[in-house]
Amino acid sequence: MTATLTHIFRHPIKSIGVEEMENAPLRTGRVLPLDRTFAVTHEGAKFTGAPAHWQSKSNFIRGVAGPELMAVTARCHDGQITLSHPRQPDLTIDPACDGPLLIDWLRPLWPANRPDPIALVPAPGHGLTDVPQPYLSIGSLSTLRALSDRVGTDLSQHRFRANLWIDGWPPLHERDLIGKHIRIGDALLKVAEPITRCRATCANPETGAVDAEVPDALDAAWQHQDFGIYAAVVEPGQITRGDAVKEA
């Protein structure tokens, strides 16, 4: 069965901005380049300063607590990151030194009843993804269309913040790939596990407003709250939008 890689997305700052890529080099045992390379801690974090190792998502501000973050987009250029949001002027920062500028920019978007954002910190070793393993996240457009039909509205793929999107699989086929290998372009990936979704997916990525009960819709449709899969790079290689995706 052959399908196609339709989109490549990275999120340079965890939960704060998404950027589409035309191609990307994948490295064995690494996340997508520049994905979740930084994150913003809050005052309830269980560590201070830059983390010495991977840390749980509970230490960082996220869309599940601040839905307006879901509407941020990003663009990386010359070592800087430009962030955009429909309610804020664009902000360009050097993440190595402009953390306080980012914190000030985020305050109007962050709920007053949540722990305050504190600092922009770099990821140690590999990205500050939701799980400690250096996985890429993969979504299926056919499954997204099936879920949209269940909900009764077109759901943006950005609700799910996946790195790679595949079209051409039957709905839910990705769940059948757990433990198997897929080849995308020159790279080989091993599918590890499904991704269980939280209420961050309820926020509209264009507005930041909560307008759909996505976890409930998943449970009603398929008796679980999983959407997408995690996969590990086991053979490095270049991937490009339009590449064939083959089971290996």
Legacy VTK file of the C-alpha trace (Angstrom):
# vtk DataFile Version 3.0
C-alpha trace
ASCII
DATASET POLYDATA
POINTS 248 float
0.000 0.000 0.000
1.470 3.362 -1.072
0.551 6.743 0.313
2.043 10.249 0.094
3.747 12.642 2.506
1.700 15.832 2.146
2.978 18.082 4.952
6.022 18.503 7.200
5.581 20.692 10.297
7.882 21.703 13.106
7.159 23.621 16.289
10.364 25.480 17.278
8.950 26.510 20.674
6.819 23.864 22.358
3.102 24.729 22.022
3.930 28.196 20.648
3.892 28.318 16.880
3.962 25.955 13.902
6.026 26.212 10.708
5.619 24.215 7.510
8.716 22.843 5.753
9.272 21.706 2.173
11.832 19.062 3.182
13.860 17.935 6.154
16.805 15.666 6.972
15.908 12.914 9.428
18.589 11.522 11.732
18.557 8.168 13.513
17.172 8.458 17.012
16.396 12.187 16.698
13.294 14.321 16.419
12.520 16.510 13.420
15.199 19.243 13.199
14.282 22.317 15.279
11.117 20.708 16.606
10.360 21.650 20.240
13.932 22.969 20.516
12.699 25.479 23.114
9.873 25.623 25.644
8.478 28.135 28.132
8.453 27.115 31.785
5.836 28.337 34.252
5.993 29.154 37.933
4.822 25.648 38.868
7.696 23.911 37.057
9.595 21.304 39.055
13.007 22.608 37.968
14.695 25.981 37.580
16.994 27.248 34.868
17.676 25.250 31.729
16.689 21.568 32.041
19.574 19.110 32.283
17.512 16.365 30.635
14.089 15.777 29.091
11.281 17.111 31.257
7.574 16.352 31.403
5.146 18.567 29.503
3.545 19.550 32.833
6.493 21.905 33.422
5.711 24.046 30.373
2.918 26.269 29.145
0.721 24.385 26.665
-2.342 24.770 24.533
-4.450 22.582 26.814
-4.139 25.272 29.527
-3.984 28.288 27.206
-6.046 27.602 24.060
-5.040 30.888 22.432
-1.522 29.499 22.012
-2.927 27.157 19.368
-3.327 30.114 16.991
0.390 31.036 16.981
2.417 30.427 13.829
6.206 30.551 13.525
8.946 31.162 10.996
12.610 30.337 11.601
15.200 32.450 9.791
18.878 33.282 10.394
18.819 31.911 13.941
15.722 33.923 14.832
12.047 32.991 15.222
9.170 35.218 14.130
5.846 34.511 15.840
2.401 35.622 14.679
-1.020 35.577 16.348
-4.327 37.162 15.263
-4.499 39.241 18.470
-0.849 40.242 18.761
1.691 42.131 16.627
4.368 39.904 15.115
7.362 39.267 17.336
10.861 38.350 16.160
13.230 36.975 18.777
16.653 35.472 19.106
15.758 32.537 21.382
19.235 32.595 22.924
18.670 35.988 24.553
15.149 37.321 24.006
13.192 35.123 26.395
11.822 38.100 28.375
10.430 39.652 25.171
8.592 36.420 24.444
7.188 36.206 27.973
5.777 39.744 27.682
4.274 38.921 24.268
2.610 35.798 25.670
0.978 37.385 28.705
-2.199 38.642 26.920
-2.636 35.150 25.447
-2.163 33.242 28.699
-5.036 32.767 31.202
-4.716 34.818 34.373
-5.781 31.838 36.504
-2.882 29.663 35.292
0.706 29.618 36.645
2.595 32.530 35.087
5.078 31.886 32.265
8.613 32.314 33.585
11.390 31.599 31.086
12.244 30.393 27.594
14.572 27.380 27.955
16.477 25.225 25.451
15.920 21.506 25.046
18.748 19.231 26.251
19.811 16.609 23.715
16.559 16.296 21.814
13.307 18.207 21.590
10.970 18.741 24.526
8.274 16.592 22.972
5.427 15.122 25.040
7.235 11.805 25.535
10.856 11.141 26.529
11.615 9.087 23.427
12.842 11.082 20.388
9.808 10.316 18.259
8.238 12.051 15.276
4.464 12.365 15.307
2.478 11.319 12.248
-1.130 12.043 11.322
-3.393 10.619 8.620
-5.482 12.992 6.516
-8.051 10.289 5.781
-8.551 9.705 9.507
-8.847 13.474 9.971
-11.535 13.638 7.288
-13.413 10.764 8.933
-13.248 12.508 12.313
-14.363 15.800 10.742
-17.402 14.017 9.337
-18.229 12.726 12.812
-17.878 16.200 14.356
-19.782 17.887 11.542
-17.111 20.473 10.695
-13.720 20.498 9.000
-11.048 20.087 11.682
-7.688 21.706 11.008
-4.695 19.400 11.093
-2.987 21.991 13.304
-5.198 20.950 16.224
-3.014 17.837 16.459
0.448 19.413 16.016
1.825 16.393 14.166
5.172 16.575 12.368
4.215 14.567 9.288
0.884 14.150 7.508
0.145 11.242 5.213
-2.637 10.943 2.645
-3.699 7.734 0.916
-4.105 5.371 3.874
-7.614 4.144 4.716
-9.021 5.786 7.861
-7.368 4.425 11.029
-4.884 2.337 8.997
-2.031 3.977 10.906
-3.058 2.013 14.001
-2.375 -1.204 12.077
1.239 -0.093 11.585
2.222 -0.237 15.275
5.471 -2.218 15.508
6.036 -2.059 11.732
8.356 0.014 9.531
7.514 2.656 6.948
9.828 4.290 4.422
9.422 7.962 3.601
11.820 9.271 0.988
15.266 8.036 1.980
14.411 7.522 5.663
13.118 4.431 7.471
10.916 4.817 10.549
9.557 2.292 13.036
6.041 2.971 14.257
6.010 2.803 18.041
2.628 3.658 19.558
-0.598 5.647 19.124
-0.919 9.221 20.392
-3.610 9.849 22.993
-5.095 13.318 22.647
-5.909 15.976 25.239
-8.207 18.996 25.178
-5.656 21.176 23.378
-7.268 19.741 20.243
-10.521 21.489 21.173
-9.057 24.902 20.279
-9.428 26.333 16.785
-5.883 27.023 15.496
-7.066 30.052 13.517
-8.688 31.850 16.454
-7.542 30.139 19.655
-11.189 29.691 20.682
-12.469 26.352 22.019
-15.092 25.237 19.490
-15.029 21.415 19.289
-14.951 18.572 21.808
-12.368 16.504 19.948
-11.423 13.901 22.620
-15.121 13.191 23.204
-15.651 12.855 19.442
-12.775 10.390 19.179
-14.203 8.326 22.028
-17.681 8.354 20.553
-16.432 7.391 17.095
-13.829 4.763 17.924
-13.950 4.094 21.697
-10.534 5.624 22.332
-8.978 9.089 22.338
-6.030 8.291 20.076
-5.229 10.233 16.936
-1.968 9.707 15.058
1.117 7.653 15.796
4.630 8.089 17.119
7.542 6.747 15.073
11.313 6.586 15.542
13.880 7.174 12.792
15.925 3.980 12.398
17.655 4.825 9.099
18.502 8.464 8.308
17.543 10.214 5.110
15.980 13.226 3.445
12.211 13.579 3.260
10.321 15.945 0.950
6.669 16.811 0.538
5.248 14.538 -2.136
7.434 11.572 -1.205
5.865 8.132 -1.400
5.205 6.446 1.945
5.603 2.688 1.820
5.284 -0.075 4.361
8.688 -1.752 4.620
LINES 1 249
248 0 1 2 3 4 5 6 7 8 9 10 11 12 13 14 15 16 17 18 19 20 21 22 23 24 25 26 27 28 29 30 31 32 33 34 35 36 37 38 39 40 41 42 43 44 45 46 47 48 49 50 51 52 53 54 55 56 57 58 59 60 61 62 63 64 65 66 67 68 69 70 71 72 73 74 75 76 77 78 79 80 81 82 83 84 85 86 87 88 89 90 91 92 93 94 95 96 97 98 99 100 101 102 103 104 105 106 107 108 109 110 111 112 113 114 115 116 117 118 119 120 121 122 123 124 125 126 127 128 129 130 131 132 133 134 135 136 137 138 139 140 141 142 143 144 145 146 147 148 149 150 151 152 153 154 155 156 157 158 159 160 161 162 163 164 165 166 167 168 169 170 171 172 173 174 175 176 177 178 179 180 181 182 183 184 185 186 187 188 189 190 191 192 193 194 195 196 197 198 199 200 201 202 203 204 205 206 207 208 209 210 211 212 213 214 215 216 217 218 219 220 221 222 223 224 225 226 227 228 229 230 231 232 233 234 235 236 237 238 239 240 241 242 243 244 245 246 247
